[in-house]
Amino acid sequence: MNGIGTAWVFVLLILINTDIAGRAFFNSPIRGVPEIVSLSIVGCVFLQLAHTLRVGRLTRSEMFLNWLNKKTPKISAFLDGIYHLVGACLMVIILKASYPMFTKAWRIDEYVGAQGDFMAPVWPVKLIILAGCLVSALQFTLIAWQRFRQMGNLGGGKA
């Protein structure tokens, strides 16, 4: 999913620059670029969220956990596990809240843009949001499980 998101960012880069060049040199913009970009930003975030979490690049402050890990690694691992369980719950809540929006967009054939000019369906982005939430919830859960196992290993003298 991360690879698809990264490739899509590159496609957006080319699309936006081509649109700017078309506007500047030929007074002819590419139709639908603002709509495509607005839909794509959300899609790219959810495509790349689980990988960002997996490689430890999700934005958070670790100063307290780093200090705590030096003092009491078991408590640090426990709190980090709780953090990731809360993240998994949040992704499930977003998934449940987004599902009706996806089904509605699919059912009514929702589009963005202007009829006769440019129209793009909304449901693919809503589906990407659902997939991204599901995979991110699984990733959060996996990391929480690893932290709780790590907590148990710390008690037995294993590193």
N, C-alpha and C positions, 0 to 999 in steps of 0.2 A: 504494500500500500504506500509505503514511503517513497519507493521508486516512482510509482505512478504520480504521486503528488509533486515530486521534484521535477519530473518530466513536464507535468502540466504547468508548473511555474515557468519553466523555460519557454513553453509554447505561449504563455501569457506575455512574457517578455518580448518575444518576437511580434506578437499581435499588437501590443501597445505601441512599440516602436514603429511598426509599419503604419499604424493608424496615425501617429504623430507625423510621420514623413508624408503620408497621403494628404493630411490637412495642410501641412506647411508648403509642400512643393506643387501639389495638384489641386488644392482646394476641394479635395474629395476624401472625406473620412471613410473608414470601414464601418459599415452599419453593424450595430449591436455590440460594439466593444465595451461600452459601460455596463451593459447588462451581463455580458459574459464574464467580465472581471468581477462584478459584485457577487455573482453566483460562485465563481471559482475560488474566491478568497476563503469563503466558508468551507467549501469542499476540500481545499488543500489543507486547511487546519485539521479537519477530521481525518483526512487520509494519513497525515503525518504524526498525529498525536500519540498513538501507541508506540511507534518507534522512538519518538522523542523521550517518552517515559522509559522505555527499555534501555536506552543508552545513557540514562541519567542526566538528560538535558532539559527536563521539565523545570521551569522556573520555580524556585523555592529558596528559602533561606535555611542554610544548614549550620549556621554558626553555633546554635545551641546544641544540636545533635552531635556535632563534631566535638564540642567540649564534653558533653555527656558521655560520648563513646570512649573518651580517654579515662574518665572517672569510673563509669559503670556501663560497660558494653552491653550487658543484658538488658538494662532499662532502655538504653538507646535503641537496641534492636526491637524491643517491644513497642516503643513509641513510633518508630519508623513503620513497623507492621501495622499499627493502628492507623497511621497516616494513609497508608496505601489501601487499607480496608475502607476508610472514609472516601477515598478517591474512587474506589470501585462502586460504592453505593451512589456516589454522585453521578457516575456514568450511567448506572442503571436508571436513576431518576430522569436524567436527560433523555435516555433511550425511551422510557415509558412516555415522557411528555412529547417526544418527537414523532412517535409512531402515528398518532391521530393526524398530525400535520402531513405526514407522508401519504397516508391513505386518502386524505382529502385532496391533496394535490394530484394524486393518481386518478381518483374518481371524477373530479371535475375538469381534469385535463388543464391544470393551471399553467399559465405561461407568463413570462415577463417580456416587456417590449411593447411595441406598437403594432397593431394589426395592419398589415399591408406594407410594413417597413421591415421590422425584424422581430421575431418571436422565438423564445427558447423555453423549453419545458422546465418546470421547477422540480418535478419528482426525482430526477437523477441525483440532484444535490441532496434532497431529503433522504434518499436511500443511502448516499455516502455518509450522511450524518449518523444514520442508524448503524451502519457497518462500523464506522469509526468509534462510536460509543460502545458497541459490543466488544470489539477487539481491545479497546482501551480498558474496559472493565475487566476483561480476562487478564490483561497485562498487569493491572493494579493488583488483582487477586494473586497472580503468580508471584509477584514481588513480595506481597504481604506474607504469603506462605514461606518464601525463602527467608524472610526476616525472622519469622517465628521459629523456623528450623534452626537458623543461626543462633537464636537466643538459647535454644536447647543445647546446641553444640558447645556454647560458651560455658555452660554449667559443668560439662563433662571433661573439661581441660583441653578440648579440641579447639583449634584456631580456625 
